[in-house]
Amino acid sequence: MDFNGLINKYGTLRFAPDGKDETGAFMLIDEYKIHVRQDDLAIVLGLPVSEIHPLIDSYSRITR
């Protein structure tokens, strides 16, 4: 799924981190990991994914 498809499908979910790493925090949605930098974390907490898309640092598909 491309980034726009991810936003369209899960845009109403509120950003709630599932974990942190050395550069920020990430949220797991279905098969994807959405990462936000530490500097932007306070801004995006609790906001819908569709509203924080400019601050998303990266997203990737999780392989299990």
PEVENUR-V631156 format. One record per residue. N is the residue number from 1. RES is the residue in three letters. PHI is phi in degrees with one decimal (* if undefined). PSI is psi in whole degrees, 0 to 359 (NA if undefined). D_CENTER is the distance of its C-alpha to the mean C-alpha in whole Angstrom. Layout:
n->[N N]
res->[RES RES]
phi->[PHI PHI]
psi->[PSI PSI]
d_center->[D_CENTER D_CENTER]
This chain:
n->[1 2 3 4 5 6 7 8 9 10 11 12 13 14 15 16 17 18 19 20 21 22 23 24 25 26 27 28 29 30 31 32 33 34 35 36 37 38 39 40 41 42 43 44 45 46 47 48 49 50 51 52 53 54 55 56 57 58 59 60 61 62 63 64]
res->[MET ASP PHE ASN GLY LEU ILE ASN LYS TYR GLY THR LEU ARG PHE ALA PRO ASP GLY LYS ASP GLU THR GLY ALA PHE MET LEU ILE ASP GLU TYR LYS ILE HIS VAL ARG GLN ASP ASP LEU ALA ILE VAL LEU GLY LEU PRO VAL SER GLU ILE HIS PRO LEU ILE ASP SER TYR SER ARG ILE THR ARG]
phi->[* -80.2 -60.8 -63.8 -64.1 -62.6 -64.6 -64.1 -77.3 -118.0 -61.0 -87.0 -67.4 -86.7 -72.0 -136.5 -59.5 -97.0 -174.3 -128.8 -135.5 -68.8 -112.8 170.6 -135.4 -137.2 -123.8 -96.8 -129.5 54.4 -103.5 -122.2 -118.1 -104.7 -112.0 -126.8 -68.4 -56.3 -62.6 -98.7 -59.5 -62.8 -73.2 -89.1 -56.3 83.6 -86.5 -62.6 -57.4 -64.6 -90.0 -99.9 -54.3 -67.4 -97.9 -72.4 -74.4 -162.4 -141.6 -150.8 -82.5 -88.7 -105.7 -109.9]
psi->[136 171 318 322 321 315 318 320 321 17 336 349 139 140 117 110 139 347 171 156 191 341 352 215 160 156 136 125 115 248 13 152 120 125 138 138 154 321 332 354 315 330 319 346 125 353 151 146 326 335 340 2 328 339 359 122 317 162 149 155 136 129 129 NA]
d_center->[14 14 11 13 13 10 10 13 13 10 10 12 10 9 7 9 8 10 11 12 13 16 14 11 8 6 5 7 8 11 12 9 6 3 5 6 10 12 14 11 10 13 13 9 10 11 10 10 7 10 11 8 8 11 9 6 8 8 7 10 12 13 17 19]
